[in-house]
Amino acid sequence: MAARNVEKMASIDAQLRILAPAKVSEDDKLIEYDALLLDRFLEILQDLHGEDIRETVQKCYELSAEYEGNPDPKKLDELGNVLTSLDPGDSIVVTKSFSHMLNLANLAEEVQIAFRRRIKMKKGDFADEASATTESDIEETLKRLTGPLKKSPEEVFDALKNQTVDLVLTAHPTQSVRRSLLQKFGRIRNCLTHLYAKDITPDDKQELDEGLQREIQAAFRTDEIRRTPPTPQDEMRAGMSYFHETIWKGVPKFLRRVDTALKNIGIKERVPYNAPLIQFSSWMGGDRDGNPRVTPEVTRDVCLLARMMAANLYFSQIEDLMFELSMWRCNDELRAHADELLRSSRRDAKHFIEFWKQIPSSEPYRVILGDVRDKLYNTRERARQLLANGYSDIPEDATFVDLDKFLEPLELCYRSLCACGDRPIADGSLLDFLRQVSTFGLSLVRLDIRQESDRHSDVIDAITKHLGIGSYKEWPEEKRQEWLLSELRGKRPLFGPDLQRTEEIDDVLDTFHVIAELPPDNFGAYIISMATAPSDVLAVELLQRECHVKQPLRVVPLFEKLADLENAPAAVARLFSIDWYRDRINGKQEVMIGYSDSGKDAGRFSAAWQMYKSQEELVKVAKQYGVKLTMFHGRGGTVGRGGGPTHLAILSQPPDTIHGSLRVTVQGEVIEQSFGEQHLCFRTLQRFTAATLEHGMHLPVSPKPEWRALMDEMAVIATKEYRSIVFQEPRFVEYFRLATPELEYGRMNIGSRPSKRKPSGGIESLRAIPWIFAWTQTRFHLPVWLGFGPAFKQVIEKNSKNLPMLQEMYNQWPFFRVTIDLVEMVFAKGDPGVSALYDKLLVSSDLWPFGERLRSEYEETKRLLLLVAGHKDLLEGNPYLKQRLRIRDSYITTLNVAQAYTLKRIRDPDYNVKLRPHLSKDYGEGKAAAELVKLNPTSEYAPGLEDTLILTMKGIAAGMQNTG
């Protein structure tokens, strides 16, 4: 027996090495990183909970790995027996361990990606540009544009200077990891990176190893579960923490790299500091669509908080800049300004740490920056007081309100340094600071407001009834437009305090009042969800005027459902044909297209193709009216909601639709993947900038007419198939609710908004996020692939020429390739054997044939997809991703089995399990495992079940890397 135990102890390492394919390349250290983190974790687990628990974890891992090697459902049953025999405390410890091991595997991956990236940089080689996870390096892109694509360096520089990528951070409830854990993960990542550095001493190694152990243990000892739902203010603070940690310093660092890349193609100047290459916006605290918790007061708080954070970030840097600019030579303009400041202020400032005494006139730059510092201090304090008390005793003119006033003294310093021959100094920290001011302004991010179109109609309806001219909601579109336009052209106020208001109406009007009260640079766009007609846009224009918004926000219609996308070009054309409106927009219009709801409505295939066509049509309409159109892409993190590799997603957009201006949402867990640490932040900024530039300068292929015809034909079949199952199959909703953890999703406390638009109702009322989340949990991913199979099958059987044509489309047309590659990646993450287990345990037996039908459809779709892509195996073109998924699978399968059996115990009170004696050894004062059960004293289920379930959800979400 003893020998067996020794063998066991060495086993996970060995298992890992057998499971994962051999090294993919020389610079592949993934297995080493993974094994190191796991060893450390298992030692900690044994120290904290004893050998029996460690053995149980290893036993589960082995069964799961055996199942991955040979998918035999008996292995899943065996695994289920081990997991259901654990008592509540042990059950939580084991699921927590697997969830934790998956998070560690993700960290190992991130470190490996960064490591390969550095090696490639040293070699100067970008061999895998063609593969699906392609990197777009700015240097590489510029070289490609000026080399093989024959653009002149000046053309490239000109296009780059004038392009804008606006990244819009949204608090979509898909970031399932708590911030307390994200910070610990960041430190684990750093330890791991330094441990493998070339020049490490034995002492360093020992200290890093201790650090690694400490952080892994700290993360394991932190409660992964949010015990209360976050408020919108919490979500906003969480989003803003990324600015603090990576984005603030990441932007100037990235822009320096752009300067270097330009130098290397022969451009002698830098990107102007006010070129709007990267902008940031936010929906956190502004997105009120279906979220009653986002009130006008929340919006006001969030804006003031962002202003306070921005002033604080500038303030923390200004003294460093004062230290740096110690020169005495300056031009006459700066000298005169410095003298004037010296005359007007003669006092010491004891509340500053540095430069608190009067600055001498021989340091003119410091005099100027000293005044900037005073104003920044006041700006921060004023925002703090307004936030805390609602009023401030600091006068507004002692602060920065206007961005130009903030830039003036900084530009003066820059001009003066250049005039005195000190340009290299001016291009140091001062240039970085100027670039930060141009990017972040005084408000850090611009807040978009989003509201549903019906809510505006309700307000206008109350106004028309109040005026005694009938019910706006009953009028036809033409009459609505006519009335709105006559009011917009007129001057009369439409209502006074005597308007009959409901809570809903107050909420809409108070939001407009907040927009009118705060400085205009706080806000970005006003987005109307479920927009269908021009009157939706005109209504918001009228409400802005009525509520005295001095600088009206640009109004952006959002088209989400398939029918709305089809009608979008016509709706926008009608809008542009109105003279008043064309004068108002000054030649610029933004339109948002939603990926999630269109996918839920018609399936991924048809939604993707309809989006492609709508964008082409919208651009034609805009050209016809001489309007520059910006497309705002509402992409989610998952493929079902429009996610996928950034570079490819941008390059696969139709020609002419980006044209140097792009807005994209960065949602939920994608924010962490994009900005979680310095290296990721840099990579994100680089990908967006490079791909947008390339799309504009080297237009992607336009589809041939015969490709279009085939796509149209397939889309009809795909939509019909998708809807026949999701909307017309009478028991589909029942099956969905039984076979997935959808009903339990709300317990995760991920986001501040409810998971349904309306409390009752079927699939239509369910938000897109839980709909995708639930199918991702069971690894069946139904919304992504449903509809593809029959579409391929029918066109291939109909005409023998169609298969070669589909293969040609895959090889030559980026849009088609991306659509197929992303679905292929989802198949690589899927496992119908696992979803069959959910059916067996949770679905009533008369629905089993339906589940089997869906699973055979899954297999058939996968076969046809590989045929079209010309691949023998899934992901054969992407060995790195394949390897990473294989490493993660064994952990995920254990969590799936635990989830399925836990759901069974929660939903079926008669399901009996025989518990083993308690395994966890308890150290010190308390009973460690038993205490875990007490963290959730109010659960309506048997002890430990709810927490076990939530831990499995979080773990699977971490393993799939795209939750919803």
VEXDO-89835 format. One record per residue (C-alpha): z, x, y. Coordinates in steps of 0.5 Angstrom, whole numbers, padded with zeros to 4 digits, always signed. Layout:
<bagus>
ZXY/...
</bagus>
This chain:
<bagus>
+0000+0000+0000/+0002+0006+0005/-0005+0009+0004/-0008+0002+0006/-0004+0002+0012/-0006+0009+0014/-0013+0007+0013/-0012+0001+0017/-0010+0005+0023/-0016+0009+0024/-0020+0002+0023/-0022-0001+0029/-0025+0006+0032/-0029+0007+0025/-0031-0001+0026/-0034+0000+0033/-0038+0006+0031/-0041+0002+0025/-0042-0004+0029/-0045-0001+0035/-0052+0002+0034/-0053+0010+0034/-0053+0013+0041/-0059+0010+0045/-0060+0016+0049/-0057+0023+0050/-0053+0020+0056/-0050+0015+0052/-0042+0015+0053/-0041+0008+0052/-0038+0008+0045/-0033+0014+0047/-0031+0010+0053/-0030+0004+0049/-0026+0007+0043/-0021+0011+0048/-0019+0004+0052/-0018+0001+0045/-0014+0006+0042/-0010+0006+0049/-0009-0002+0048/-0007-0002+0041/-0002+0003+0042/+0001-0001+0048/+0000-0007+0044/+0004-0004+0038/+0010-0001+0043/+0011-0008+0046/+0010-0013+0040/+0010-0009+0034/+0006-0007+0028/+0005-0014+0025/+0001-0016+0031/-0003-0010+0032/-0005-0011+0024/-0007-0018+0026/-0011-0017+0031/-0015-0011+0027/-0015-0016+0021/-0019-0021+0026/-0023-0016+0029/-0025-0014+0022/-0027-0021+0020/-0031-0022+0026/-0035-0016+0025/-0036-0017+0018/-0039-0024+0020/-0043-0021+0026/-0046-0016+0020/-0047-0022+0016/-0047-0029+0019/-0043-0032+0013/-0039-0039+0015/-0034-0037+0010/-0032-0031+0014/-0031-0036+0020/-0026-0040+0016/-0022-0034+0014/-0021-0032+0021/-0019-0039+0023/-0014-0039+0017/-0011-0033+0020/-0011-0035+0027/-0008-0042+0026/-0002-0040+0022/+0000-0036+0028/+0006-0039+0031/+0006-0041+0039/+0008-0034+0042/+0004-0030+0037/-0002-0034+0038/-0002-0033+0046/-0001-0026+0044/-0007-0025+0040/-0012-0029+0044/-0009-0025+0050/-0010-0019+0047/-0018-0021+0045/-0019-0023+0052/-0016-0017+0055/-0020-0012+0050/-0026-0016+0052/-0025-0014+0060/-0024-0007+0058/-0031-0007+0054/-0034-0010+0061/-0030-0004+0065/-0033+0001+0060/-0040-0002+0061/-0039-0001+0068/-0037+0006+0068/-0043+0008+0063/-0048+0004+0068/-0045+0009+0074/-0045+0015+0069/-0053+0014+0067/-0054+0013+0074/-0051+0019+0077/-0055+0023+0071/-0062+0020+0073/-0060+0022+0080/-0059+0029+0078/-0066+0029+0074/-0069+0025+0079/-0072+0021+0074/-0073+0013+0073/-0076+0012+0067/-0074+0005+0065/-0077+0002+0071/-0081-0003+0067/-0075-0005+0063/-0071-0012+0064/-0065-0009+0068/-0069-0005+0072/-0066-0002+0078/-0069-0002+0085/-0068+0005+0088/-0069+0005+0096/-0072+0012+0095/-0076+0010+0089/-0079+0004+0092/-0081+0008+0099/-0084+0013+0095/-0088+0008+0091/-0090+0004+0097/-0093+0010+0100/-0096+0014+0094/-0099+0009+0089/-0099+0003+0093/-0103+0007+0099/-0098+0004+0105/-0097+0009+0111/-0090+0011+0112/-0091+0008+0119/-0092+0001+0116/-0087+0001+0111/-0082+0003+0117/-0084-0002+0121/-0083-0007+0115/-0076-0005+0114/-0074-0005+0121/-0076-0012+0121/-0073-0015+0115/-0067-0019+0114/-0063-0020+0107/-0057-0025+0108/-0052-0025+0103/-0048-0032+0103/-0042-0031+0099/-0040-0038+0096/-0033-0040+0093/-0036-0043+0087/-0031-0044+0081/-0034-0039+0076/-0030-0033+0078/-0025-0034+0073/-0021-0027+0073/-0015-0027+0078/-0015-0022+0084/-0008-0019+0081/-0012-0017+0075/-0019-0015+0079/-0015-0009+0083/-0012-0007+0076/-0019-0007+0073/-0021-0003+0079/-0016+0003+0078/-0018+0003+0070/-0025+0004+0072/-0023+0010+0076/-0018+0013+0071/-0024+0013+0066/-0029+0016+0071/-0025+0022+0073/-0023+0023+0065/-0030+0025+0064/-0031+0029+0070/-0034+0036+0068/-0029+0040+0072/-0022+0037+0070/-0016+0041+0068/-0011+0040+0063/-0006+0037+0067/-0011+0033+0071/-0013+0030+0064/-0005+0029+0062/-0004+0025+0069/-0010+0021+0068/-0009+0019+0061/-0002+0017+0063/-0005+0013+0069/-0010+0009+0065/-0004+0007+0060/+0000+0005+0066/-0006+0000+0068/-0008-0002+0062/-0001-0004+0060/+0000-0007+0067/-0006-0012+0066/-0004-0014+0060/+0003-0016+0062/+0000-0020+0068/-0001-0027+0067/-0008-0028+0066/-0008-0036+0068/-0008-0039+0075/-0002-0044+0075/-0004-0047+0081/-0011-0049+0083/-0013-0045+0089/-0014-0048+0096/-0020-0047+0100/-0016-0042+0104/-0014-0038+0098/-0022-0038+0096/-0024-0035+0103/-0018-0030+0103/-0021-0028+0096/-0028-0027+0098/-0026-0023+0105/-0022-0018+0100/-0029-0015+0098/-0030-0014+0105/-0024-0010+0106/-0025-0006+0100/-0032-0005+0099/-0037-0008+0104/-0034-0006+0110/-0035+0002+0109/-0041+0000+0104/-0046-0002+0109/-0046+0004+0114/-0046+0009+0107/-0052+0005+0105/-0056+0005+0111/-0055+0013+0111/-0058+0013+0105/-0064+0009+0108/-0065+0014+0113/-0065+0019+0108/-0070+0016+0104/-0075+0015+0110/-0074+0022+0112/-0077+0024+0105/-0083+0020+0107/-0084+0023+0113/-0081+0018+0118/-0077+0022+0123/-0073+0017+0126/-0067+0013+0123/-0067+0005+0122/-0064+0002+0129/-0057+0001+0129/-0059-0007+0131/-0064-0008+0126/-0061-0014+0122/-0063-0011+0115/-0057-0014+0112/-0053-0020+0114/-0047-0023+0111/-0045-0031+0111/-0040-0035+0107/-0039-0042+0105/-0032-0041+0104/-0028-0046+0108/-0035-0049+0110/-0038-0052+0104/-0035-0060+0104/-0040-0063+0099/-0036-0066+0094/-0030-0062+0096/-0025-0067+0100/-0020-0061+0100/-0025-0057+0106/-0022-0061+0112/-0024-0059+0119/-0017-0056+0120/-0019-0051+0114/-0026-0050+0117/-0022-0048+0124/-0017-0044+0120/-0022-0040+0116/-0026-0038+0122/-0020-0035+0126/-0018-0032+0120/-0025-0028+0119/-0024-0026+0127/-0017-0023+0126/-0020-0019+0120/-0026-0017+0124/-0022-0015+0130/-0017-0011+0125/-0022-0007+0121/-0025-0005+0128/-0018-0003+0131/-0016+0001+0124/-0023+0005+0126/-0023+0006+0133/-0017+0011+0134/-0021+0016+0129/-0027+0015+0133/-0023+0017+0139/-0021+0023+0136/-0028+0025+0134/-0031+0024+0141/-0027+0029+0145/-0033+0032+0149/-0033+0033+0156/-0040+0033+0158/-0043+0026+0159/-0048+0023+0163/-0047+0020+0170/-0047+0013+0168/-0041+0014+0163/-0037+0018+0168/-0038+0013+0173/-0035+0008+0168/-0030+0012+0166/-0027+0013+0173/-0027+0006+0174/-0023+0005+0168/-0018+0010+0170/-0017+0008+0177/-0016+0001+0175/-0011+0002+0169/-0005+0007+0170/+0000+0005+0165/+0003+0008+0158/+0002+0004+0152/+0008+0005+0147/+0005+0001+0142/+0000+0005+0140/+0001+0011+0135/-0004+0016+0138/-0007+0016+0145/-0001+0012+0148/-0001+0016+0154/-0006+0016+0160/-0012+0019+0157/-0014+0025+0162/-0021+0024+0166/-0023+0031+0162/-0024+0026+0156/-0029+0021+0159/-0031+0018+0152/-0024+0017+0150/-0023+0013+0156/-0028+0009+0155/-0026+0008+0147/-0019+0007+0150/-0021+0001+0153/-0025-0002+0147/-0018-0001+0143/-0014-0005+0148/-0019-0011+0148/-0019-0010+0140/-0012-0010+0140/-0012-0017+0144/-0017-0020+0140/-0014-0019+0134/-0007-0022+0137/-0010-0028+0140/-0013-0030+0133/-0007-0029+0130/-0003-0033+0135/-0008-0038+0135/-0008-0039+0127/+0000-0039+0127/+0002-0043+0133/-0005-0047+0135/-0004-0043+0142/-0004-0036+0145/-0001-0033+0151/-0006-0027+0151/-0012-0029+0156/-0019-0030+0153/-0022-0025+0158/-0017-0019+0156/-0021-0020+0149/-0028-0019+0146/-0031-0026+0146/-0038-0024+0147/-0042-0019+0142/-0046-0016+0147/-0040-0014+0151/-0037-0011+0145/-0043-0007+0144/-0044-0005+0151/-0039+0001+0152/-0041+0004+0145/-0048+0004+0147/-0046+0007+0153/-0043+0013+0149/-0049+0013+0145/-0054+0014+0150/-0049+0019+0154/-0049+0024+0148/-0056+0024+0147/-0057+0025+0154/-0053+0031+0154/-0056+0034+0147/-0051+0032+0143/-0055+0027+0138/-0052+0030+0132/-0045+0028+0134/-0048+0021+0136/-0051+0020+0129/-0044+0021+0126/-0039+0016+0126/-0041+0013+0132/-0047+0010+0129/-0044+0008+0123/-0039+0004+0128/-0045+0001+0132/-0048-0001+0125/-0042-0005+0123/-0041-0008+0130/-0049-0010+0129/-0048-0013+0122/-0041-0016+0122/-0040-0018+0129/-0034-0021+0132/-0033-0026+0126/-0034-0022+0120/-0039-0027+0117/-0042-0033+0119/-0040-0039+0116/-0045-0045+0114/-0043-0052+0114/-0045-0056+0108/-0045-0064+0108/-0048-0069+0104/-0053-0073+0107/-0050-0080+0106/-0044-0078+0110/-0048-0077+0116/-0052-0084+0115/-0045-0087+0114/-0043-0084+0121/-0050-0086+0124/-0049-0093+0121/-0042-0094+0124/-0045-0092+0131/-0051-0097+0130/-0046-0103+0128/-0042-0101+0134/-0048-0101+0139/-0050-0108+0136/-0057-0106+0134/-0056-0107+0126/-0054-0103+0120/-0058-0096+0120/-0057-0096+0113/-0061-0102+0112/-0067-0099+0116/-0073-0096+0113/-0075-0089+0114/-0080-0090+0120/-0075-0094+0124/-0069-0089+0123/-0074-0084+0125/-0076-0088+0131/-0069-0089+0134/-0066-0082+0132/-0072-0079+0137/-0071-0084+0142/-0063-0082+0143/-0065-0075+0142/-0070-0075+0148/-0065-0079+0152/-0058-0077+0155/-0053-0083+0154/-0047-0082+0150/-0047-0087+0144/-0040-0088+0143/-0033-0087+0146/-0026-0087+0143/-0027-0095+0141/-0032-0093+0135/-0029-0096+0129/-0027-0090+0124/-0025-0089+0117/-0022-0083+0114/-0029-0081+0112/-0032-0082+0119/-0027-0078+0122/-0028-0072+0118/-0035-0071+0119/-0034-0072+0127/-0028-0068+0127/-0032-0062+0123/-0037-0063+0129/-0032-0062+0134/-0029-0056+0131/-0036-0053+0131/-0036-0055+0139/-0029-0052+0140/-0030-0045+0137/-0035-0039+0139/-0042-0040+0136/-0042-0034+0133/-0037-0036+0128/-0043-0041+0125/-0049-0040+0121/-0053-0046+0118/-0051-0053+0117/-0054-0055+0110/-0055-0062+0108/-0055-0063+0101/-0058-0069+0097/-0063-0068+0103/-0069-0073+0102/-0072-0075+0109/-0074-0072+0116/-0068-0077+0118/-0063-0073+0115/-0064-0067+0119/-0065-0071+0126/-0058-0075+0124/-0055-0068+0124/-0058-0066+0131/-0056-0072+0134/-0049-0072+0132/-0049-0064+0134/-0051-0067+0141/-0046-0073+0141/-0040-0068+0139/-0042-0063+0145/-0044-0057+0141/-0047-0052+0146/-0051-0048+0141/-0053-0053+0136/-0053-0050+0129/-0060-0049+0125/-0060-0055+0121/-0063-0054+0113/-0065-0059+0108/-0063-0057+0101/-0067-0060+0096/-0064-0060+0089/-0067-0065+0084/-0073-0065+0081/-0076-0071+0085/-0073-0068+0091/-0077-0061+0090/-0083-0065+0089/-0083-0069+0095/-0080-0063+0099/-0087-0060+0102/-0089-0067+0105/-0082-0068+0108/-0082-0062+0111/-0089-0063+0114/-0087-0070+0117/-0081-0066+0120/-0086-0061+0123/-0091-0067+0126/-0085-0069+0130/-0086-0066+0137/-0079-0066+0139/-0077-0063+0133/-0082-0057+0133/-0080-0055+0140/-0073-0055+0138/-0074-0050+0132/-0077-0045+0136/-0082-0043+0131/-0077-0042+0125/-0074-0046+0120/-0070-0045+0114/-0070-0049+0107/-0065-0049+0102/-0067-0050+0094/-0062-0051+0089/-0063-0048+0082/-0057-0052+0079/-0058-0059+0080/-0065-0058+0078/-0064-0055+0072/-0059-0060+0070/-0064-0066+0072/-0070-0063+0068/-0068-0057+0064/-0070-0050+0066/-0077-0049+0064/-0079-0055+0069/-0074-0053+0074/-0077-0046+0075/-0084-0048+0075/-0083-0054+0080/-0079-0049+0085/-0085-0044+0084/-0090-0049+0086/-0085-0052+0092/-0084-0046+0095/-0092-0044+0095/-0093-0051+0098/-0087-0051+0103/-0090-0044+0106/-0097-0047+0106/-0094-0053+0111/-0090-0048+0115/-0097-0044+0116/-0101-0050+0118/-0095-0051+0123/-0094-0044+0125/-0087-0044+0123/-0084-0038+0120/-0080-0041+0114/-0074-0037+0111/-0073-0040+0104/-0065-0040+0102/-0064-0039+0094/-0058-0043+0092/-0058-0039+0085/-0052-0039+0081/-0049-0033+0076/-0052-0036+0070/-0059-0037+0067/-0058-0044+0067/-0057-0044+0074/-0062-0039+0077/-0058-0033+0075/-0061-0026+0073/-0063-0019+0075/-0064-0019+0082/-0069-0014+0083/-0074-0018+0078/-0071-0025+0081/-0074-0023+0088/-0081-0020+0085/-0082-0026+0081/-0082-0031+0087/-0089-0033+0089/-0093-0029+0094/-0092-0030+0101/-0085-0034+0100/-0080-0028+0102/-0084-0025+0108/-0078-0020+0110/-0073-0026+0110/-0069-0028+0105/-0062-0032+0104/-0059-0032+0097/-0052-0035+0095/-0048-0030+0091/-0043-0034+0087/-0036-0034+0084/-0036-0028+0079/-0043-0025+0081/-0039-0023+0087/-0034-0019+0083/-0040-0016+0079/-0044-0014+0086/-0038-0012+0090/-0033-0010+0086/-0033-0003+0087/-0036+0002+0092/-0042+0004+0087/-0043-0003+0085/-0043-0005+0093/-0048+0000+0094/-0053-0002+0088/-0053-0009+0090/-0055-0008+0098/-0060-0003+0095/-0063-0008+0090/-0064-0013+0095/-0067-0009+0101/-0072-0005+0096/-0074-0011+0092/-0075-0016+0099/-0079-0010+0102/-0083-0009+0096/-0085-0016+0095/-0087-0017+0102/-0091-0011+0102/-0094-0011+0095/-0095-0018+0094/-0094-0020+0086/-0100-0023+0082/-0102-0030+0084/-0102-0034+0077/-0110-0036+0075/-0112-0043+0075/-0112-0043+0068/-0105-0041+0067/-0103-0046+0072/-0106-0052+0068/-0102-0049+0062/-0095-0049+0066/-0096-0056+0068/-0098-0058+0061/-0092-0055+0058/-0087-0057+0064/-0089-0065+0062/-0087-0064+0055/-0081-0059+0057/-0078-0065+0061/-0080-0070+0057/-0076-0067+0051/-0070-0065+0055/-0069-0072+0058/-0070-0075+0051/-0064-0071+0049/-0060-0071+0055/-0061-0077+0058/-0064-0082+0053/-0060-0080+0047/-0055-0086+0047/-0049-0081+0044/-0051-0075+0047/-0045-0075+0052/-0041-0077+0047/-0043-0071+0043/-0043-0066+0049/-0036-0068+0050/-0033-0067+0043/-0037-0061+0041/-0035-0057+0048/-0029-0056+0052/-0032-0060+0058/-0026-0064+0058/-0021-0059+0058/-0025-0055+0063/-0021-0057+0069/-0015-0054+0067/-0017-0047+0068/-0015-0048+0076/-0021-0044+0078/-0024-0047+0084/-0021-0052+0090/-0026-0057+0088/-0026-0063+0083/-0031-0061+0077/-0034-0068+0078/-0038-0071+0084/-0035-0078+0082/-0029-0079+0077/-0033-0084+0072/-0040-0083+0069/-0044-0079+0065/-0048-0073+0065/-0051-0074+0072/-0044-0074+0076/-0042-0068+0072/-0043-0062+0077/-0048-0057+0074/-0042-0051+0074/-0038-0055+0068/-0044-0057+0065/-0047-0050+0064/-0040-0047+0063/-0038-0052+0057/-0045-0050+0053/-0044-0042+0055/-0037-0043+0052/-0039-0045+0045/-0045-0040+0045/-0050-0045+0044/-0053-0045+0052/-0057-0052+0051/-0059-0053+0058/-0062-0046+0058/-0067-0047+0052/-0068-0054+0051/-0075-0056+0052/-0078-0049+0051/-0079-0050+0044/-0084-0056+0044/-0087-0054+0050/-0090-0048+0047/-0091-0051+0040/-0095-0057+0042/-0100-0052+0047/-0100-0047+0041/-0102-0052+0036/-0107-0056+0041/-0112-0050+0042/-0112-0043+0039/-0113-0040+0045/-0107-0042+0048/-0102-0036+0045/-0106-0030+0047/-0106-0034+0054/-0099-0034+0054/-0098-0027+0052/-0103-0025+0057/-0098-0029+0062/-0092-0025+0060/-0095-0019+0061/-0099-0020+0067/-0095-0025+0071/-0088-0023+0074/-0085-0030+0074/-0087-0032+0067/-0084-0026+0065/-0078-0027+0068/-0077-0034+0066/-0078-0032+0058/-0074-0025+0059/-0068-0029+0061/-0068-0034+0056/-0069-0028+0051/-0063-0025+0054/-0059-0032+0053/-0061-0032+0046/-0058-0025+0045/-0052-0028+0047/-0052-0034+0043/-0050-0036+0036/-0051-0043+0033/-0047-0041+0027/-0041-0041+0032/-0043-0048+0035/-0043-0050+0028/-0036-0049+0027/-0034-0053+0033/-0039-0059+0030/-0035-0058+0024/-0028-0058+0027/-0029-0063+0033/-0035-0068+0032/-0035-0074+0028/-0038-0073+0022/-0044-0079+0023/-0046-0074+0029/-0047-0068+0025/-0054-0069+0023/-0055-0069+0031/-0052-0062+0032/-0056-0060+0026/-0062-0062+0029/-0061-0059+0036/-0059-0052+0032/-0066-0052+0028/-0069-0054+0035/-0065-0047+0037/-0068-0043+0032/-0075-0046+0033/-0075-0044+0040/-0073-0037+0039/-0078-0036+0034/-0083-0039+0039/-0080-0035+0045/-0081-0028+0041/-0088-0030+0039/-0090-0031+0046/-0086-0025+0048/-0090-0021+0043/-0083-0018+0040/-0080-0017+0033/-0073-0018+0035/-0069-0020+0041/-0068-0015+0046/-0073-0010+0043/-0075-0008+0050/-0068-0007+0052/-0064-0003+0048/-0058-0001+0052/-0057-0009+0053/-0057-0010+0046/-0052-0005+0044/-0047-0008+0050/-0048-0015+0047/-0047-0012+0040/-0040-0009+0042/-0038-0015+0045/-0040-0020+0040/-0034-0019+0035/-0029-0020+0040/-0032-0026+0043/-0033-0029+0036/-0025-0029+0035/-0024-0032+0041/-0029-0038+0039/-0026-0039+0033/-0019-0039+0036/-0022-0044+0041/-0025-0049+0036/-0019-0049+0032/-0014-0050+0038/-0018-0056+0041/-0018-0059+0034/-0010-0058+0034/-0010-0061+0041/-0015-0067+0040/-0013-0069+0033/-0005-0070+0032/-0006-0071+0025/-0009-0064+0024/-0003-0060+0020/-0003-0053+0020/+0002-0048+0016/+0005-0043+0021/+0007-0036+0018/+0014-0033+0020/+0014-0030+0027/+0011-0024+0028/+0012-0021+0035/+0018-0016+0035/+0022-0017+0041/+0024-0011+0045/+0030-0010+0050/+0033-0016+0053/+0028-0022+0052/+0024-0025+0046/+0017-0023+0049/+0012-0027+0045/+0017-0034+0046/+0018-0033+0053/+0010-0033+0054/+0010-0040+0052/+0015-0042+0057/+0010-0040+0063/+0007-0047+0062/+0013-0052+0061/+0010-0058+0064/+0004-0058+0058/+0003-0065+0055/+0000-0061+0049/+0004-0058+0043/+0008-0051+0046/+0003-0046+0047/-0004-0049+0045/-0006-0050+0053/-0005-0043+0054/-0008-0041+0048/-0014-0045+0050/-0015-0043+0057/-0014-0036+0055/-0020-0037+0050/-0024-0040+0056/-0023-0034+0060/-0024-0029+0055/-0031-0032+0053/-0033-0032+0060/-0031-0025+0061/-0035-0023+0055/-0041-0028+0056/-0041-0024+0063/-0044-0031+0066/-0040-0037+0066/-0043-0042+0070/
</bagus>
